[in-house]
Amino acid sequence: MHLDKNNLEDISTYLQSLRILEAGEIVSYAEKPGEGNMNYTLRLKAGDKSFIIKQARPYVEKYPQIAAPQQRALAEAGFYNQVKKSSLLKRLMPELLAADEANFILLLQDLGNATDGSFLYEPGKKLDQTAMEDLGLFLTALHGGFKKEKEDELMANRELRLLNHEHIFVYPLQLENGFDLDTVQPGLQAISIPFKKSEALKQKAAELGKKYLEDADTLLHGDFYPGSWLFTQEGIKIIDPEFCFYGHPEFDVAVLKAHLMMAEQQDEFISSVFTYYNKPFGFNEKLFDAFTGMEIIRRLIGLAQLPLSLTIEQKTTLL
C-alpha cells in the first residue's frame, strides 16, 4: 500500500481491509495535518470518523534524498504499546488505533485542531507553566517507569539511531558537507567555520556520539523538541516517538533544554524543568550538559534547521 491523498478510493478500500472502516464507509477528505519531517502523514475524514494515518517510506519525507529505515514505524508502534501501561503517558499521547507492519503504516487518534510547538521559536512566545509541568512529568514517567528487561532489537532502533547520529554528531562539524548555511541566514556559514575546524570539538563530539549509540536501559522518546509537542484544546500532547530507543535519559532532557534555550525562554523558567522532572539515580550532569550543547550546535549549523528568529549575534553566543 502506497498512501496518496489524491487516491481516496484506494485508502478507503485499504481501511476497510483493516476493519477500521465498515463496508460502505469511505474516506471523503484527506489533508496534511502539519509539516511533518519524517513520514507521509494525513488526516482522514470518513463520515463522523477522523484519524491520523502515517506511513514510513524508505527516505525522509522532507528530504527524499536521505534514506531512512522504514522499521522506524514499527519502533514507534512498539513505543505506544509499551507506554500505554502508564495512565499519565496514555493521557499525554494520542492512542495508537492500528499498526500495519507489512506496509509500515500507523493509524492514530486525531487530536483535533492543534498546533505543534514550533511557534515557540517566534519572538516573545512563551511556554506556559502547565505545559512545562506536563513535559517534565512525561519524561519522569517514561524514564522512571520503562526499563529494558531483555534485549529488544526493534526498540533498539539501531538504523534510525545511526542516521540521527550522523546528523547530530558528524555532519554539522564537517567543513565540506555541501550545505551552504548562508542560504539559511547570511553570515551563518562564517560563524560555523571555527567550530568545523576545531579538532578538539570534533573529538568531543565523537566521544559523545559513542554515548548516544551505546545501549542503555532507559526508554527514551528520542526527539523531545517542540515539533513533537502538540498544543490541543485538552493541553499538550506528545507525538512522533519514532526516534525512540533504550539509551541514556540525559539525552531526552538535554534536547528539551536546548530547544527552550533556542526559543529564548527565560533562564529561571528553563531551570524549572527540574521541578517537574525527577532525575533518575545516576543522572550524569556533565553528559546532560554535553548533549545540550551538541543539540544546539546541530540545530544551528547542521541540516535540521528550525524556524528560529535569532540574530547571527545570538546564534554566535549560543554556539
C-alpha positions as CSV (number, residue, x, y, z in Angstrom):
1,M,0.0,0.0,0.0
2,H,1.4,3.4,-1.0
3,L,-0.6,6.2,0.6
4,D,-1.6,9.0,-1.7
5,K,-4.1,11.7,-0.6
6,N,-5.3,12.1,-4.2
7,N,-6.5,8.4,-4.2
8,L,-9.2,8.3,-1.6
9,E,-10.8,5.2,-3.1
10,D,-7.7,3.1,-2.5
11,I,-7.3,4.4,1.0
12,S,-11.0,3.6,1.7
13,T,-10.5,0.0,0.5
14,Y,-7.4,-0.4,2.5
15,L,-9.0,0.8,5.7
16,Q,-11.9,-1.5,5.1
17,S,-9.5,-4.4,4.8
18,L,-8.1,-3.4,8.2
19,R,-11.7,-3.2,9.6
20,I,-11.1,0.4,10.6
21,L,-14.0,1.3,8.2
22,E,-17.1,-0.8,7.7
23,A,-18.2,-1.9,4.3
24,G,-19.7,1.1,2.6
25,E,-17.9,3.7,4.7
26,I,-15.5,5.8,2.6
27,V,-12.8,8.4,3.2
28,S,-14.3,11.7,1.9
29,Y,-11.4,14.0,2.8
30,A,-7.7,13.9,3.3
31,E,-5.3,16.7,4.3
32,K,-1.9,17.2,5.7
33,P,-2.3,17.8,9.5
34,G,1.0,19.7,9.6
35,E,4.5,20.0,8.4
36,G,5.9,16.5,9.1
37,N,9.6,15.8,8.5
38,M,10.0,12.0,8.6
39,N,6.8,10.4,7.3
40,Y,3.9,10.8,4.9
41,T,1.1,11.9,7.2
42,L,-2.6,12.6,6.5
43,R,-5.7,13.5,8.5
44,L,-8.6,11.4,7.1
45,K,-12.3,12.1,7.4
46,A,-14.9,9.3,6.9
47,G,-18.4,10.3,8.0
48,D,-18.1,11.4,11.6
49,K,-14.8,9.5,12.0
50,S,-11.5,11.3,11.9
51,F,-8.0,9.9,12.4
52,I,-4.3,10.3,11.5
53,I,-2.6,7.9,9.2
54,K,1.2,7.9,8.7
55,Q,3.5,5.8,6.5
56,A,7.2,5.4,6.9
57,R,8.8,5.4,3.5
58,P,12.4,4.4,2.8
59,Y,13.5,8.0,2.9
60,V,12.9,11.2,4.9
61,E,9.7,12.8,3.7
62,K,11.1,16.3,3.9
63,Y,14.4,15.3,2.4
64,P,13.8,12.5,0.0
65,Q,17.5,12.3,-0.9
66,I,18.2,11.0,2.6
67,A,17.5,7.3,3.0
68,A,15.8,6.2,6.3
69,P,14.8,2.8,7.6
70,Q,11.1,2.0,7.4
71,Q,11.3,0.0,10.5
72,R,11.0,3.3,12.4
73,A,7.2,2.9,12.2
74,L,7.4,-0.5,14.0
75,A,9.6,1.1,16.7
76,E,7.1,3.9,17.1
77,A,4.2,1.3,17.4
78,G,6.3,-0.5,20.0
79,F,6.7,2.7,22.0
80,Y,2.9,3.3,22.0
81,N,2.2,-0.2,23.0
82,Q,4.6,-0.1,25.9
83,V,3.8,3.3,27.4
84,K,0.0,2.7,27.4
85,K,0.6,0.9,30.6
86,S,1.1,4.3,32.2
87,S,-2.1,6.3,32.7
88,L,-0.1,9.5,32.7
89,L,1.7,8.8,29.4
90,K,-1.5,7.5,27.9
91,R,-3.2,10.8,28.8
92,L,-0.3,12.8,27.2
93,M,-0.2,10.9,23.9
94,P,-2.6,10.0,21.1
95,E,-4.0,6.5,21.0
96,L,-2.5,4.0,18.6
97,L,-5.5,2.6,16.7
98,A,-3.8,0.2,14.4
99,A,-0.3,-0.8,13.1
100,D,0.2,-2.4,9.7
101,E,3.7,-3.9,9.9
102,A,3.8,-5.0,6.3
103,N,3.2,-1.5,4.9
104,F,4.8,0.5,7.7
105,I,1.6,2.3,8.4
106,L,0.2,3.6,11.7
107,L,-3.3,4.8,12.5
108,L,-3.6,7.2,15.3
109,Q,-6.2,9.1,17.2
110,D,-6.9,12.6,15.7
111,L,-6.3,15.2,18.4
112,G,-8.3,17.8,16.5
113,N,-7.4,21.4,15.9
114,A,-3.9,21.6,17.3
115,T,-0.6,23.3,16.6
116,D,2.9,22.0,17.2
117,G,5.3,23.8,19.4
118,S,7.3,25.4,16.5
119,F,5.5,28.7,17.4
120,L,7.8,28.9,20.5
121,Y,10.7,29.9,18.2
122,E,8.8,33.1,17.3
123,P,9.8,36.3,19.2
124,G,8.0,36.7,22.5
125,K,6.3,33.3,22.6
126,K,6.4,31.6,25.9
127,L,5.7,28.1,27.1
128,D,3.2,28.1,29.9
129,Q,3.8,26.6,33.3
130,T,1.2,23.8,32.9
131,A,2.8,22.6,29.6
132,M,6.3,22.7,31.2
133,E,4.9,20.6,34.1
134,D,3.5,18.1,31.7
135,L,6.7,17.8,29.8
136,G,8.6,17.2,33.0
137,L,6.1,14.7,34.2
138,F,6.1,12.9,30.9
139,L,9.8,12.3,30.9
140,T,9.7,11.3,34.6
141,A,7.1,8.7,34.0
142,L,8.9,7.5,30.8
143,H,12.4,7.3,32.2
144,G,11.4,6.0,35.6
145,G,8.8,3.5,34.5
146,F,10.2,1.8,31.4
147,K,13.4,0.0,31.7
148,K,14.8,-2.6,29.4
149,E,14.1,-6.1,30.8
150,K,15.6,-8.0,27.9
151,E,17.4,-7.4,24.6
152,D,14.9,-5.8,22.2
153,E,16.3,-5.2,18.7
154,L,13.1,-3.5,17.5
155,M,13.2,-0.9,20.3
156,A,17.0,-0.5,19.9
157,N,16.1,1.2,16.7
158,R,19.7,1.0,15.5
159,E,19.3,2.0,11.9
160,L,17.4,5.2,12.7
161,R,19.8,5.9,15.6
162,L,22.8,5.7,13.2
163,L,21.1,8.1,10.8
164,N,20.4,10.5,13.7
165,H,23.9,10.1,15.0
166,E,25.3,11.2,11.6
167,H,23.2,14.4,11.7
168,I,23.8,15.3,15.3
169,F,27.5,14.4,15.9
170,V,29.2,14.3,12.5
171,Y,27.5,16.3,9.7
172,P,27.3,19.7,11.5
173,L,31.1,19.7,12.0
174,Q,32.1,18.6,8.5
175,L,33.9,21.5,6.8
176,E,32.8,20.5,3.3
177,N,29.3,19.0,3.8
178,G,27.7,20.6,0.8
179,F,25.3,22.7,2.8
180,D,25.7,26.5,2.4
181,L,24.4,27.9,5.7
182,D,24.2,31.3,4.2
183,T,21.1,30.1,2.4
184,V,19.5,29.8,5.8
185,Q,20.8,33.2,7.1
186,P,23.6,35.4,5.7
187,G,26.7,35.2,7.9
188,L,25.8,31.8,9.3
189,Q,28.4,30.0,7.2
190,A,31.2,32.2,8.5
191,I,30.4,31.8,12.2
192,S,30.3,28.0,11.7
193,I,33.8,27.7,10.4
194,P,35.7,27.9,13.7
195,F,33.6,25.0,15.0
196,K,34.1,23.0,11.9
197,K,37.8,23.5,12.1
198,S,38.1,22.6,15.8
199,E,39.6,19.1,16.1
200,A,39.1,19.2,19.9
201,L,35.4,19.8,19.4
202,K,35.2,17.0,16.8
203,Q,36.9,14.7,19.2
204,K,34.4,15.6,22.0
205,A,31.5,15.1,19.5
206,A,32.8,11.7,18.6
207,E,33.0,10.6,22.2
208,L,29.5,11.9,22.8
209,G,28.3,10.2,19.7
210,K,29.5,6.9,21.2
211,K,27.5,7.5,24.3
212,Y,24.4,8.1,22.1
213,L,24.9,4.9,20.2
214,E,25.6,3.0,23.5
215,D,22.8,0.6,24.5
216,A,21.5,1.5,27.9
217,D,18.4,0.5,29.9
218,T,16.1,3.6,29.8
219,L,13.3,4.0,27.2
220,L,13.7,7.5,25.5
221,H,11.4,9.4,23.3
222,G,14.4,10.3,21.2
223,D,13.2,13.6,19.6
224,F,11.8,15.6,22.5
225,Y,11.6,19.0,20.9
226,P,8.8,21.4,20.2
227,G,7.9,19.8,16.8
228,S,6.9,16.7,18.9
229,W,4.7,18.7,21.2
230,L,1.1,19.3,20.1
231,F,-0.9,22.0,21.8
232,T,-4.5,20.9,21.8
233,Q,-7.7,22.1,23.5
234,E,-7.0,19.4,26.1
235,G,-3.5,20.6,26.8
236,I,-0.1,19.5,25.5
237,K,0.3,16.1,23.9
238,I,3.5,14.3,22.9
239,I,3.7,12.7,19.4
240,D,6.2,11.1,16.9
241,P,8.3,8.8,19.1
242,E,9.8,7.1,16.1
243,F,13.3,8.0,17.3
244,C,12.8,6.1,20.5
245,F,15.4,3.7,21.8
246,Y,16.9,2.4,25.1
247,G,19.6,4.9,26.0
248,H,20.8,7.5,28.5
249,P,18.0,9.6,29.9
250,E,20.2,12.7,29.8
251,F,19.7,12.8,26.1
252,D,15.9,13.5,26.2
253,V,16.2,16.2,28.9
254,A,19.1,17.8,27.0
255,V,17.1,18.1,23.8
256,L,14.3,19.7,25.8
257,K,16.6,22.2,27.4
258,A,18.5,23.1,24.2
259,H,15.2,23.9,22.4
260,L,14.0,26.0,25.3
261,M,17.2,28.0,25.1
262,M,16.9,28.4,21.3
263,A,13.3,29.5,21.8
264,E,14.6,32.2,24.2
265,Q,12.7,31.1,27.2
266,Q,13.8,32.7,30.5
267,D,16.7,31.0,32.3
268,E,14.8,30.5,35.5
269,F,11.9,29.0,33.6
270,I,14.2,26.6,31.8
271,S,15.7,25.6,35.1
272,S,12.2,24.9,36.4
273,V,12.0,21.8,34.3
274,F,13.8,20.0,37.2
275,T,11.0,21.0,39.5
276,Y,8.8,18.5,37.5
277,Y,11.4,16.1,36.1
278,N,12.7,13.7,38.8
279,K,16.3,12.8,37.7
280,P,16.8,9.0,37.9
281,F,19.5,7.6,40.1
282,G,22.9,8.2,38.5
283,F,21.8,11.1,36.2
284,N,25.1,12.5,34.8
285,E,25.1,16.3,34.8
286,K,28.2,16.6,32.6
287,L,26.7,14.2,30.0
288,F,23.4,16.2,30.2
289,D,25.3,19.5,29.5
290,A,27.3,18.0,26.7
291,F,24.2,16.6,24.9
292,T,22.6,20.0,25.4
293,G,25.5,21.8,23.7
294,M,25.6,19.3,20.8
295,E,21.8,19.7,20.1
296,I,22.3,23.4,19.9
297,I,25.3,23.0,17.5
298,R,23.4,20.6,15.2
299,R,20.3,22.8,15.1
300,L,22.2,26.0,14.4
301,I,24.8,24.8,11.9
302,G,23.5,21.3,10.8
303,L,21.0,20.3,8.2
304,A,17.9,20.0,10.6
305,Q,17.3,23.8,10.7
306,L,14.5,25.4,12.8
307,P,12.3,28.4,12.1
308,L,14.4,30.5,14.6
309,S,14.1,34.2,14.9
310,L,17.6,34.6,16.3
311,T,20.1,37.1,15.0
312,I,23.6,36.0,13.9
313,E,24.9,37.5,17.2
314,Q,22.5,35.5,19.3
315,K,23.4,32.3,17.4
316,T,27.1,33.0,17.9
317,T,26.5,33.4,21.7
318,L,24.6,30.2,21.8
319,L,27.3,28.3,19.9
